[in-house]
Amino acid sequence: MLTPFSAPFFATPTACPVAPDHPAQPAPPDGLSCSMTLPASARSAGIARQAVRAALHAYALDPLEATAVQAASELMGSAWRMDPYGELYLSLRHRDDALRLIVYDGHPAHAQPRLAALCEARRRATLRVFAALVRDHGGEWGVGPSREPGGGTRTWATLPLRVRTA
């Protein structure tokens, strides 16, 4: 009986190799480079948490999971509050035993100094939990203008792989 699923169909291809279902070892941590654009929505923080958790697990960076997942969630939540109608961009990279999280939002810099100061105070207030989390992990964080052509704001954190001991 002839079927479309005959033996030659399942033969091992030579030109197009198939990736194994379960890799023998996790990818090297310094290979982690992941980014995504999400809509400015309250749900984007949940999507970011899942993506960060999966990426860290795939690259055997599980010791950073709790801090990095919470940090990504706080960054996305703050960006959404500052720019509720645009898009949010999340970047996750691991280099030199540190994880770097960056979130870009479309909130522009203000030309009027008083308004700029109020806006910065508002953003920093939304990042209080985030700041404490990063500090307790021994990392650094900051806020500044986006380097992207469209402008906006860039908020970042660097989390060392080795947690500081007190």
N, C-alpha and C positions, 0 to 999 in steps of 0.2 A: 504494500500500500504506500502510495506516495503522499507525503505531507510537506508543508512548507518548513517543517522543523526536522529535516533529515540530518544525518550525522555530519555531512560536510559543513552545514550551517554552524554547528557548534565546535568545529575544529579550531584549534588555537591559531589566532591570527599572527602573522609575522610582521606586518607593516604597522598594525595598530595594537600595541600591547594594552592589556587590561590591568588596571591597578588592582592589587590584592584587596580583598574585603577587609582584612584586619592587618594593618602594617605591623611589622615585627617590633618596631620601636617608635616612640613619639618623635616628631620632627625636632630638630635642634632649636632651643629657645631663641637664639639670635636670628632665626629665620622668621620670627613672628612680625608680620607687617599686614595689618588689616584695617580697612576703612570702609565707611558706609555713609550714605546720605539718607536721612530720615525726615519725614514731615514734622513740622513743629506741632507736636501733639503731646498730650499727657501720656499717651501710650508708648511714645518713643523711648522713654526711660526703661520700660519693661523689655522692649526689643533689644535695647543696648545691653541690659543686664544679661540676657540670654546669649547674645553674641559674644560678649566679653568672657563669660563663663566657658562657652564652648571653645573659643580660641585659646584661652589659657590652658584648658585641659588637653587640647590637641598638641600643644607645645610643651607639655610637662611643667607648666608654671603654676601648678595647683597651690603652692604656698602663698601666692599673691591673690588668690581668688576672692576671698572675703573682702579684702580692702579694695581691690580693683573694681569689683562688681559694684560695691557701694559708691566708690568714687565716680564711676561712669554714670550711675543713676543720679547722683547729686549734680554732676556737671550738666547732664541732659535736662534735668528739671529746672536748673537755673537758666539755662539757655532758652528753654521754652517760655519761661516767665518774661524774659527780656525781649524775645522775638516770637510771639505766639502765632504769627501768620506766615512765616517763611519756611526755610528748610534748615536742618541742623546737620552738621557733618562731624562724625566721630572718627578719630584716628587712634590706633593702638599699635605701638611698636615696642620691641624689646631689643635693647642694645646695651652692651657693657654692664651686664648684671642689674639693669634697671628697666622698668616698664614705664613708658611715656604715653599718657592719655591726653588727647587734645580734642576739644570741642570748639567748632566755629559756629557762630550764629550771625545773622544778618543785621544785628542792632548796630547802627552807625555811631561813630564818634560825634559828640556834640561840639559845635564851634564855640558856643557861649560857655565860659568857664564855670559859672555857677550851676548851670544845668548839667554840665559834665561831672561836676563834683557830686551832685545829688544822684545822678545816674550810677556813678561808680559806687557810692555808698549803698544804693539799693542792690546792686549786683553783689557786693561783698556781704551784705546781710543775707542774701539767699544762699551764700556759700559758707556759712558759719560751721555747719556740721562737716562739710567737705574739708575745710581748712583744719579742723581738729583731727579728722581722720588721717589726713596726709601728714600732719605734724607728728601724730602718735606713731605712725609707721616709719618716721625718720626721713620722709620725702620733702619735696619742695613743690610749690605751685605758684601760679601767677596769672594775671589778666593783662591783656594788651590789645592793640589794634591787630586785626587780621592782616596777614601778608598776602591774602588772596586778592585778585583783581577786583572783585565785587565789594570789597571792604567788609565791615562788620567787626566782630570781636572774637578774639582767640583766648580761650581759657585752658590751662594745661596743668598737669601734675606729673611729677617723676617719682616713682615708687621703687626704692631699691629692693632687689631680690632678697637680700639678707636684712631681716628686721633688726632694728636697733635694740640693744638690750640695755635696760636702765641700771 
